[in-house]
Amino acid sequence: MNLRDYHSRFEDYRQNELARLQMLFDYYNSNHAILRKRNRTVNKADAKVVSGYASYISTIATAYFLGKPISYKADADTQDYDRLSEYLATEEEQKNNFELALNASIFGKAYELLYINNAQELKSKCLDTRDVFVIKDNTIDRNIVGAVRFGINHIETNKIEVTLEVYDEKMVSTYQYTVTSNYEAKDLTNAKNLVSEKLHGFNGVPIIEFSNNKNQKGDFENVITYIDAYDTAVSTSVDDLTDFSDAYLVLKNLGGTNPDDIQRLKDDKVFMVQGDGDAKWLIKDVNDTYSQNVKDRINDDIHKFSFTPDMGDEKFSGNTSGVALEFKLLPLEQLGSQKEMYFKDAINKRLQLIIDYLGLKIKPTDIQKVFTRNLPRNLKEISEIMKNLKGLISDETLISLFPQVEDAKSELEKMKTEAEENNIYNDYEFGKAADVNEQEK
């Protein structure tokens, strides 16, 4: 492929996919359609209330799915795994994983770049999903054979500089060219526009795609129309309240009223009415109960169709058992299980790139990836279950049930060390007592 091909793909992505991704980011960032709604009148601005459902849904779903770091285990400790473990479960990897999960929740997909820095260290970075698109082959697996990370720089009013950083299985090539404000490119000669070209050091395209689900849809994407409806319902209620405060005073058979009379009314709060004259407020008849029912229904549907529980609901209050809490979180658990399948697949691709770079023989499937849901746990209930299972399952499996223990095998070794130390201490005390008795004799 040459620069003209990459430019064509960039234009297709910019015109078709980028608009959707930007819309999703806007909703996550509280830039909703209600803000662009036209006012009912020229002289008065309507209320434009933005709800935080989009950010709430992505935050809750991501924190539940990956609020606790992924832990890794190998069936057998090997030198290859020890070498690979230097890049696993580090603070950098944990932070990167969370950012990838959040981006996938917002956009439906996320991208990670593996690279070698100037100090020849292996690094990874979560990229802005809006700045990346990938090129896939036509096989049944739809493998990534290329990826493009782009940047846009407005140089002049009608002149934009476009930078395309193109990754293939061996090289990373950087192209740069200028376009008009309509993104029309006049000169795309390869020799003129190729800025740099170098080996990236990996045995494959070093940009990994993390999918949120099969269709790569964001967690709140299916309920955007509901979010718009809720924004409108709340904004309309505020407008009704404002209209009530700005109600008009209707004077009946008081045509002789002048501006001085009205000013005196404002000052004295008293209005003299004679004969068949009358004065009353002209206000809108608002059905508060109906309006609240509509908002409640929309709120319930948003949580139901996004599989995200309403943590402010009364069902989540009080002393709830672990089983009952997990049942209430069942929709969120289904969502988390789906995310986990696609996340594991992407992690295997990441591990394969690292394994090839380090020249190791271990396989990504030899490494177990343990995801722990981030939810409140009833420790007393769990400890009772562990006591009841004692002797029925292995100690390692038993200890792994406790949420505070990340590595059951390491915990068993600590217990063994403590037991040996206690035995030594007890033998010392017993021997000391025996010596004292011997001296007394």
C-alpha positions as CSV (number, residue, x, y, z in Angstrom):
1,M,0.0,0.0,0.0
2,N,1.1,3.5,-0.7
3,L,0.3,6.9,0.7
4,R,-2.7,7.4,-1.6
5,D,-4.2,4.2,-0.3
6,Y,-3.7,5.3,3.3
7,H,-5.1,8.7,2.6
8,S,-8.2,7.1,1.0
9,R,-8.7,4.9,4.1
10,F,-8.2,7.9,6.4
11,E,-10.9,9.8,4.5
12,D,-13.3,6.9,4.7
13,Y,-12.7,6.6,8.4
14,R,-13.0,10.4,9.0
15,Q,-16.3,10.7,7.2
16,N,-18.0,7.5,8.5
17,E,-16.6,6.2,11.8
18,L,-15.0,9.3,13.4
19,A,-18.3,11.1,13.7
20,R,-19.8,8.3,15.7
21,L,-16.8,8.0,18.0
22,Q,-16.9,11.8,18.6
23,M,-20.6,11.7,19.5
24,L,-20.0,8.9,22.0
25,F,-17.1,10.9,23.6
26,D,-19.4,14.0,23.7
27,Y,-22.0,12.2,25.6
28,Y,-19.5,10.7,28.1
29,N,-18.1,14.3,28.5
30,S,-21.6,15.8,29.1
31,N,-21.9,17.4,25.7
32,H,-25.4,16.3,24.9
33,A,-27.8,17.1,22.1
34,I,-30.0,19.1,24.6
35,L,-27.4,21.8,24.7
36,R,-28.0,22.5,21.0
37,K,-31.8,22.7,21.3
38,R,-33.4,25.9,20.0
39,N,-35.1,28.2,22.6
40,R,-38.8,28.5,22.5
41,T,-38.7,32.3,22.4
42,V,-36.0,34.8,21.3
43,N,-35.8,36.8,24.5
44,K,-35.6,33.9,27.0
45,A,-33.2,31.0,27.2
46,D,-34.7,27.6,27.9
47,A,-33.3,25.2,30.6
48,K,-30.8,22.7,29.1
49,V,-30.1,20.1,31.8
50,V,-27.5,17.5,31.0
51,S,-27.8,14.2,32.9
52,G,-24.7,12.2,33.8
53,Y,-25.9,8.8,32.7
54,A,-23.3,8.1,30.0
55,S,-20.3,8.7,32.3
56,Y,-22.1,6.9,35.2
57,I,-22.7,3.8,33.0
58,S,-19.1,3.6,31.7
59,T,-17.6,4.3,35.2
60,I,-19.7,1.7,37.0
61,A,-19.3,-0.9,34.3
62,T,-15.5,-0.4,34.0
63,A,-14.9,-0.2,37.8
64,Y,-16.9,-3.4,38.3
65,F,-15.2,-5.3,35.5
66,L,-11.6,-4.1,36.1
67,G,-11.5,-2.1,39.4
68,K,-9.2,-4.8,40.7
69,P,-6.1,-5.6,38.8
70,I,-5.8,-8.7,36.6
71,S,-3.7,-11.4,38.2
72,Y,-1.6,-13.9,36.2
73,K,-0.7,-17.5,37.0
74,A,1.2,-20.2,35.1
75,D,0.6,-24.0,35.4
76,A,4.3,-24.4,36.1
77,D,6.9,-21.9,37.2
78,T,9.5,-21.6,34.4
79,Q,12.3,-19.2,33.6
80,D,10.2,-18.0,30.6
81,Y,7.3,-17.1,32.8
82,D,9.6,-15.4,35.4
83,R,11.0,-13.3,32.6
84,L,7.5,-12.5,31.2
85,S,6.2,-11.7,34.7
86,E,8.3,-8.5,34.8
87,Y,5.7,-7.0,32.5
88,L,2.6,-8.5,34.2
89,A,0.6,-7.0,37.0
90,T,2.9,-3.9,37.2
91,E,1.4,-0.6,38.1
92,E,1.9,0.6,34.5
93,E,0.1,-2.5,33.2
94,Q,-2.8,-2.1,35.6
95,K,-3.3,1.6,34.7
96,N,-3.1,0.8,31.0
97,N,-5.6,-2.0,31.4
98,F,-8.1,0.2,33.2
99,E,-7.8,3.0,30.5
100,L,-8.3,0.4,27.8
101,A,-11.4,-1.0,29.5
102,L,-12.8,2.6,29.9
103,N,-12.1,3.5,26.3
104,A,-13.8,0.2,25.2
105,S,-16.8,1.0,27.4
106,I,-17.1,4.5,25.8
107,F,-16.3,3.8,22.2
108,G,-16.9,0.0,21.9
109,K,-13.2,-0.6,21.2
110,A,-9.8,0.5,22.4
111,Y,-6.3,0.4,21.1
112,E,-2.9,-0.3,22.8
113,L,0.5,0.5,21.3
114,L,3.6,-1.5,22.2
115,Y,6.8,0.3,21.6
116,I,10.5,0.4,22.4
117,N,11.6,3.7,24.0
118,N,14.9,5.4,23.6
119,A,16.3,3.5,26.6
120,Q,15.4,0.3,24.8
121,E,12.7,-0.5,27.3
122,L,9.5,-2.3,26.3
123,K,6.5,0.1,26.9
124,S,2.8,0.2,26.3
125,K,0.3,3.0,25.8
126,C,-3.4,3.3,25.6
127,L,-4.2,5.4,22.5
128,D,-7.2,7.7,22.0
129,T,-9.6,5.5,20.1
130,R,-10.6,8.5,17.9
131,D,-7.0,8.8,16.6
132,V,-6.6,5.2,15.3
133,F,-8.0,2.9,12.7
134,V,-6.8,-0.6,11.7
135,I,-6.6,-2.5,8.4
136,K,-7.7,-6.1,8.5
137,D,-7.3,-9.0,6.1
138,N,-10.2,-10.9,4.5
139,T,-9.6,-14.1,6.3
140,I,-12.2,-15.6,8.7
141,D,-10.2,-14.4,11.7
142,R,-10.0,-10.8,10.4
143,N,-6.4,-10.3,11.5
144,I,-4.9,-6.8,11.7
145,V,-2.4,-6.4,9.0
146,G,-1.9,-2.6,9.4
147,A,-2.8,0.3,11.7
148,V,-2.7,4.0,11.3
149,R,-2.4,6.6,14.0
150,F,-3.1,10.1,12.7
151,G,-2.8,13.7,13.8
152,I,-4.3,16.9,12.5
153,N,-2.7,20.3,12.8
154,H,-4.4,23.5,11.5
155,I,-1.6,25.6,10.0
156,E,-3.6,28.3,8.3
157,T,-7.3,29.1,7.7
158,N,-7.6,26.8,4.7
159,K,-4.5,24.7,5.3
160,I,-4.3,21.6,7.5
161,E,-1.3,19.4,8.0
162,V,-2.1,15.6,8.3
163,T,0.4,13.2,9.8
164,L,-0.2,9.4,9.3
165,E,1.9,7.0,11.4
166,V,1.5,3.7,9.6
167,Y,2.3,0.4,11.3
168,D,2.7,-2.9,9.4
169,E,4.2,-6.2,10.6
170,K,7.8,-4.9,10.5
171,M,8.0,-1.2,9.9
172,V,6.5,2.1,11.2
173,S,6.4,4.7,8.5
174,T,5.4,8.4,9.0
175,Y,3.8,10.4,6.2
176,Q,3.0,14.1,6.3
177,Y,1.0,16.1,3.8
178,T,-1.3,19.2,3.7
179,V,-4.9,19.4,2.7
180,T,-7.5,22.2,2.5
181,S,-10.2,22.7,5.0
182,N,-12.3,20.3,3.0
183,Y,-9.6,17.7,3.3
184,E,-8.8,17.7,-0.4
185,A,-5.2,16.6,-1.0
186,K,-3.4,17.8,-4.1
187,D,0.0,16.1,-3.9
188,L,0.5,12.6,-2.5
189,T,3.8,11.6,-4.0
190,N,5.5,9.0,-1.8
191,A,9.0,10.2,-2.2
192,K,8.0,13.7,-1.1
193,N,5.8,12.9,1.8
194,L,7.6,10.0,3.6
195,V,9.0,11.6,6.7
196,S,10.6,8.6,8.4
197,E,10.7,4.8,8.2
198,K,12.1,2.4,10.8
199,L,11.7,-1.1,12.3
200,H,9.4,-1.1,15.3
201,G,11.0,-4.3,16.7
202,F,8.0,-6.6,16.9
203,N,6.9,-9.7,15.0
204,G,3.5,-8.2,14.0
205,V,1.5,-5.0,14.1
206,P,2.2,-3.6,17.6
207,I,-1.2,-2.0,17.9
208,I,-3.7,-4.3,19.6
209,E,-7.5,-3.9,19.4
210,F,-9.6,-4.4,22.5
211,S,-13.3,-5.0,21.7
212,N,-16.0,-4.3,24.2
213,N,-18.3,-6.9,22.6
214,K,-18.9,-8.6,19.3
215,N,-20.4,-5.5,17.6
216,Q,-17.9,-3.1,19.2
217,K,-20.7,-1.0,20.7
218,G,-20.2,1.3,23.8
219,D,-22.0,0.5,27.0
220,F,-24.3,3.5,26.8
221,E,-24.7,3.6,23.0
222,N,-28.0,1.7,23.0
223,V,-29.6,4.1,25.5
224,I,-28.6,7.5,24.0
225,T,-32.2,8.2,22.8
226,Y,-33.3,7.5,26.4
227,I,-30.7,9.8,27.7
228,D,-31.9,12.5,25.3
229,A,-35.5,11.9,26.5
230,Y,-34.5,12.2,30.1
231,D,-32.6,15.4,29.4
232,T,-35.7,16.8,27.7
233,A,-38.1,15.7,30.5
234,V,-36.0,17.3,33.2
235,S,-35.3,20.5,31.2
236,T,-39.1,20.8,30.5
237,S,-39.9,20.5,34.2
238,V,-37.4,23.3,34.9
239,D,-39.0,25.4,32.2
240,D,-42.4,24.8,33.7
241,L,-41.1,25.9,37.1
242,T,-39.6,29.1,35.5
243,D,-42.9,29.8,33.7
244,F,-44.7,29.5,37.0
245,S,-42.3,32.0,38.6
246,D,-42.7,34.4,35.6
247,A,-46.6,34.1,35.5
248,Y,-48.6,37.0,34.0
249,L,-51.1,39.0,36.1
250,V,-54.4,39.3,34.4
251,L,-56.6,42.3,35.2
252,K,-60.3,42.0,34.4
253,N,-62.4,45.1,33.9
254,L,-59.6,47.3,35.1
255,G,-58.7,49.0,31.9
256,G,-57.9,52.3,33.7
257,T,-54.8,50.8,35.4
258,N,-51.7,52.7,34.6
259,P,-48.0,52.1,35.2
260,D,-48.0,54.0,38.4
261,D,-50.8,51.7,39.7
262,I,-48.7,48.6,38.8
263,Q,-45.6,50.1,40.6
264,R,-47.7,50.8,43.7
265,L,-48.9,47.2,43.6
266,K,-45.3,46.0,43.6
267,D,-44.4,48.3,46.5
268,D,-47.5,47.8,48.7
269,K,-48.4,44.3,47.7
270,V,-52.1,45.4,47.8
271,F,-54.4,45.9,44.8
272,M,-57.8,47.5,45.1
273,V,-60.5,45.9,43.0
274,Q,-64.0,47.4,42.7
275,G,-67.3,46.3,41.1
276,D,-66.8,43.3,38.7
277,G,-63.1,43.9,38.4
278,D,-60.8,41.0,39.1
279,A,-57.1,40.1,39.2
280,K,-55.5,36.7,38.9
281,W,-52.3,34.9,37.8
282,L,-52.2,33.2,34.4
283,I,-50.2,30.1,35.0
284,K,-49.7,26.8,33.2
285,D,-51.5,23.8,34.7
286,V,-48.6,21.3,35.3
287,N,-49.2,17.7,36.2
288,D,-46.2,17.0,38.5
289,T,-47.2,13.4,39.1
290,Y,-47.3,12.5,35.4
291,S,-44.0,14.3,34.7
292,Q,-42.3,12.4,37.6
293,N,-43.7,9.1,36.4
294,V,-42.2,9.7,32.9
295,K,-38.8,10.5,34.4
296,D,-38.9,7.5,36.6
297,R,-39.8,5.2,33.7
298,I,-37.0,6.6,31.6
299,N,-34.6,6.2,34.4
300,D,-35.6,2.6,34.9
301,D,-35.3,1.8,31.2
302,I,-31.8,3.4,31.0
303,H,-30.5,1.2,33.8
304,K,-32.3,-1.9,32.5
305,F,-31.2,-1.6,28.9
306,S,-27.6,-0.7,29.8
307,F,-27.3,-3.6,32.3
308,T,-26.2,-1.1,34.9
309,P,-27.9,-1.1,38.3
310,D,-29.1,2.1,39.9
311,M,-27.0,2.3,43.0
312,G,-29.3,4.9,44.5
313,D,-32.2,2.5,44.5
314,E,-33.6,1.3,47.8
315,K,-32.9,-2.3,46.8
316,F,-29.2,-1.7,47.3
317,S,-29.6,-0.3,50.9
318,G,-29.5,-2.2,54.1
319,N,-27.7,-5.4,55.2
320,T,-27.7,-7.5,52.0
321,S,-26.2,-11.0,51.9
322,G,-23.5,-11.7,49.3
323,V,-25.8,-14.0,47.3
324,A,-28.6,-11.4,47.3
325,L,-26.2,-8.7,46.2
326,E,-24.8,-10.8,43.4
327,F,-28.3,-11.6,42.2
328,K,-29.1,-7.8,42.0
329,L,-25.9,-7.3,40.1
330,L,-26.6,-10.2,37.7
331,P,-27.1,-8.0,34.6
332,L,-23.8,-6.2,35.3
333,E,-22.1,-9.6,35.8
334,Q,-23.3,-10.8,32.4
335,L,-21.9,-7.6,30.9
336,G,-18.6,-8.1,32.7
337,S,-18.4,-11.7,31.6
338,Q,-18.8,-10.6,28.0
339,K,-16.1,-7.9,28.4
340,E,-13.8,-10.5,30.0
341,M,-13.9,-12.9,27.0
342,Y,-12.9,-10.2,24.5
343,F,-10.3,-8.7,26.9
344,K,-8.6,-12.0,27.3
345,D,-8.3,-12.4,23.6
346,A,-6.6,-9.1,23.2
347,I,-4.3,-9.8,26.2
348,N,-3.2,-13.0,24.5
349,K,-2.3,-11.0,21.4
350,R,-0.3,-8.6,23.6
351,L,1.5,-11.4,25.3
352,Q,2.3,-13.1,22.0
353,L,4.0,-9.9,20.8
354,I,6.0,-9.6,24.0
355,I,6.9,-13.3,24.0
356,D,8.2,-13.0,20.4
357,Y,10.1,-9.8,21.3
358,L,11.8,-11.5,24.3
359,G,12.4,-14.7,22.4
360,L,10.6,-16.9,24.9
361,K,8.9,-20.3,24.2
362,I,6.0,-20.0,26.6
363,K,2.5,-19.6,25.0
364,P,-0.1,-17.0,26.0
365,T,-2.6,-19.7,26.7
366,D,-0.2,-21.3,29.2
367,I,-0.8,-18.2,31.4
368,Q,-4.0,-18.0,33.4
369,K,-5.7,-14.5,33.5
370,V,-7.7,-14.1,36.7
371,F,-10.3,-11.3,36.7
372,T,-11.8,-10.4,40.1
373,R,-15.0,-8.3,40.1
374,N,-14.9,-5.2,42.2
375,L,-17.9,-5.4,44.4
376,P,-18.6,-5.2,48.2
377,R,-18.2,-8.7,49.8
378,N,-19.6,-10.1,53.0
379,L,-16.4,-11.3,54.6
380,K,-18.2,-13.0,57.5
381,E,-20.3,-15.0,55.1
382,I,-17.3,-15.9,53.0
383,S,-15.2,-17.1,56.0
384,E,-18.1,-19.4,57.0
385,I,-18.2,-20.9,53.6
386,M,-14.4,-21.5,53.7
387,K,-14.8,-23.3,57.0
388,N,-17.5,-25.5,55.6
389,L,-15.4,-26.4,52.6
390,K,-12.3,-27.3,54.6
391,G,-11.2,-30.7,53.7
392,L,-13.5,-30.9,50.6
393,I,-11.3,-28.9,48.3
394,S,-7.6,-28.0,48.2
395,D,-6.3,-25.3,50.5
396,E,-5.1,-23.3,47.6
397,T,-8.6,-23.2,46.1
398,L,-10.1,-22.5,49.5
399,I,-7.8,-19.5,50.1
400,S,-8.5,-18.1,46.6
401,L,-12.1,-17.6,47.7
402,F,-11.1,-14.8,50.0
403,P,-11.3,-11.5,48.1
404,Q,-8.3,-9.9,49.8
405,V,-6.0,-12.7,48.6
406,E,-4.7,-12.1,45.1
407,D,-2.2,-15.0,45.0
408,A,-3.4,-18.1,46.8
409,K,-0.1,-20.0,46.2
410,S,2.0,-17.2,47.7
411,E,-0.4,-17.0,50.7
412,L,0.0,-20.8,51.3
413,E,3.8,-20.4,51.4
414,K,3.5,-17.5,53.9
415,M,1.3,-19.7,56.1
416,K,3.8,-22.5,55.9
417,T,6.7,-20.2,56.9
418,E,4.7,-18.8,59.8
419,A,3.9,-22.4,61.0
420,E,7.5,-23.4,60.9
421,E,8.6,-20.3,62.8
422,N,5.9,-21.0,65.5
423,N,7.1,-24.6,65.8
424,I,10.7,-23.5,66.3
425,Y,9.5,-21.1,69.0
426,N,7.5,-23.7,70.8
427,D,10.4,-26.2,70.7
428,Y,12.6,-23.5,72.2
429,E,10.2,-22.8,75.0
430,F,9.8,-26.5,75.7
431,G,13.6,-27.1,75.7
432,K,14.1,-24.1,78.0
433,A,11.5,-25.5,80.5
434,A,13.2,-28.9,80.5
435,D,16.6,-27.3,81.3
436,V,15.1,-25.5,84.3
437,N,13.6,-28.7,85.7
438,E,16.9,-30.5,85.3
439,Q,18.7,-27.8,87.3
440,E,16.2,-27.9,90.1
441,K,16.9,-31.6,90.5
